[in-house]
Amino acid sequence: MIQNEVWVERFRPESLTEVIGHDKTIARLQDWVDDDSMPNLLLHGPAGTGKTATAVAFAKDKYGDRWSSNLIEMNASDERGIDVVRDRIKSLAKQSPAGDFGYKIIYLDEADSLTKDAQAALRRIMEQYADNTRFILSCNYPNKLIDPIQSRCISLPFKRLDNHQVKQLLERICEKANVEYEDEAIDSIVDYTSGDARRAVHTLQTSVDERVLTTDIIDVVSQTVPQDKIDEMIENAASANMEEAQETLIYDIVPEVTDYSKFASSLMNAIKYNDTIEDDVRWYIISRLGETERNIQEGSNPHVQLGSFLAQIPVARNASIPNYE
């Protein structure tokens, strides 16, 4: 039976010592646990790599039982304008820390969503209230932050976990949740989630049935598209058999896709390892695949985008033929 409580929250690390991966970053954070000269921090990297979990674990180590009073969590993507920074964040930054501590922490998730004006206002607040407030900013794309903010923070990178680390995380959660599991089922989740720890934990939770995890359940939950179907579709498109390629796309592939980023990776592999596609065409098609994935993620119709992408494959191949007009 799936727990009502979200496992990503329920099984967050209670201490920095429980954080899996990011060894150098964790070592630096541990140095600041008992250090009143801690700087503002910028945690950056892909989604699902443990930035928020690490910030919370740091606060628990630093403040003990008073951690929830001294860590203020906000999401900049929900409130990204200058008024929020000037009013709410400024008001919070003024407040004194709870207990006998030199400062509290404001954790601002998805800080790269703030407008430029909001970032400029935030930079002034970071300077004005440095005596009693430290900021931990989290983002996917640090280049979207203005230079004055970046220069006022120590940058700590977060990379996707490797397969061994994700497996270690899932096995630990299974033990804490008293879940019986097949090793192959854990491996399937690891392969499916490609280093995204948050997605791996979500997939684990939705895949457990009566405290049991099996490969049969994983196959139903993940709904991964068989690689041979993807290879068949690309082969037909490369051979200009577009009717067959489109039928495979519409009837066998799109209805099974639940994660278009994961599907794009499988599609790229099918193109990369297809021996019949010339190298110059191969790299051109992969560049178009990147645009197709971005368009889908931004809300464009997947049927139209993928159909258009397939149609570019025989055109690109023919265009590469010498003297083709």
C-alpha positions, 0 to 999 in steps of 0.5 A, spaced: 500 500 500 502 506 498 503 511 503 499 517 503 506 521 505 510 523 499 517 519 500 521 524 497 519 528 504 519 522 508 526 519 507 530 526 506 536 525 510 536 527 517 544 529 517 549 531 511 552 524 513 546 521 510 546 525 503 549 520 498 554 523 493 556 530 492 562 528 497 566 535 496 560 539 496 558 535 503 565 536 506 565 544 505 558 544 508 560 540 514 566 545 515 560 551 515 556 547 520 559 550 526 562 556 523 559 563 524 562 566 518 558 561 513 557 565 506 551 565 502 551 559 498 549 557 491 547 550 489 546 549 482 545 543 478 539 539 474 533 537 478 532 531 482 540 531 484 539 533 492 540 540 492 534 542 497 535 535 501 542 537 502 540 544 504 535 541 509 540 536 512 545 542 513 540 546 517 538 540 521 546 539 523 547 546 524 541 548 528 539 541 531 532 542 534 531 549 532 532 548 525 525 549 522 525 555 526 531 558 523 530 555 515 525 559 511 524 555 505 521 559 499 520 557 491 522 563 487 518 560 481 511 561 485 513 568 487 518 571 482 517 579 482 520 584 485 514 586 490 515 579 493 523 580 494 522 587 497 516 586 501 516 578 503 523 576 503 526 583 506 521 582 512 523 575 513 531 577 512 530 583 518 528 577 523 532 575 528 534 568 528 531 563 533 535 561 539 543 562 540 545 563 533 548 568 529 544 568 523 538 564 520 538 561 513 533 563 507 533 558 502 530 560 495 529 554 491 529 556 483 532 562 484 534 563 477 526 564 476 527 571 479 526 577 474 532 581 473 529 587 477 527 582 483 535 579 483 537 586 483 533 587 489 535 581 492 542 583 492 541 589 496 537 585 501 543 580 501 548 586 503 543 589 508 541 584 512 548 580 512 549 580 520 543 576 521 541 572 515 544 568 510 541 566 503 542 559 500 540 560 493 538 553 489 537 553 481 538 549 475 542 554 471 546 559 474 548 563 468 541 566 469 543 569 475 546 576 475 553 577 476 552 581 483 549 575 486 553 570 483 559 574 486 556 574 493 555 566 493 560 560 494 558 556 488 557 549 490 555 544 484 550 538 484 551 533 479 546 527 477 548 521 481 551 515 478 547 508 477 550 505 484 548 511 488 541 511 486 541 504 487 544 505 494 539 510 495 533 506 493 535 500 497 536 504 503 529 507 502 526 500 501 529 498 508 526 504 512 519 502 509 520 495 510 519 493 502 521 487 499 524 488 493 527 484 487 534 487 485 532 487 478 526 491 480 531 496 483 535 496 477 529 497 472 528 504 476 535 506 476 535 505 468 529 508 467 530 515 471 537 516 469 540 519 475 534 523 477 534 521 485 527 525 486 524 521 480 527 515 482 524 515 489 517 517 486 517 511 481 519 507 487 513 509 491 508 508 486 511 502 484 510 498 491 504 494 492 503 491 499 510 493 501 513 489 495 517 491 489 517 486 483 519 487 475 512 486 473 510 492 477 515 496 474 513 494 467 506 497 468 508 503 472 514 506 468 511 504 461 517 504 457 517 504 450 521 498 447 527 500 444 526 495 438 520 499 436 524 505 436 529 502 432 524 500 427 521 507 427 528 510 425 530 505 420 523 506 416 524 513 416 531 513 414 529 508 408 523 513 407 518 508 409 514 514 412 507 511 412 510 505 416 514 510 421 508 514 422 504 508 424 509 506 429 509 513 432 502 514 433 500 507 435 506 503 438 510 509 441 506 515 443 501 512 447 506 509 451 510 515 453 510 518 460 517 521 460 519 525 453 526 527 456 527 519 457 524 517 450 528 523 447 534 519 450 532 512 447 531 516 440 538 519 440 541 512 441 537 509 436 539 514 431 547 514 434 547 507 433 544 506 426 549 504 421 545 506 415 545 513 417 551 517 414 555 521 420 553 528 417 546 526 417 546 523 424 549 529 427 544 534 424 538 529 426 540 529 433 541 537 433 533 537 430 531 532 436 534 537 441 529 542 438 523 537 438 524 535 445 524 543 447 518 544 444 514 538 447 517 540 454 514 547 452 507 545 451 507 543 443 503 537 441 508 531 441 504 528 435 506 534 431 513 535 433 515 528 433 511 527 426 515 533 424 522 530 426 521 524 423 519 527 416 526 531 417 530 524 417 529 522 409 529 529 407 536 530 410 539 524 407 537 526 400 540 533 401 546 530 403 547 526 396 552 530 392 548 534 386 542 533 390 537 539 388 
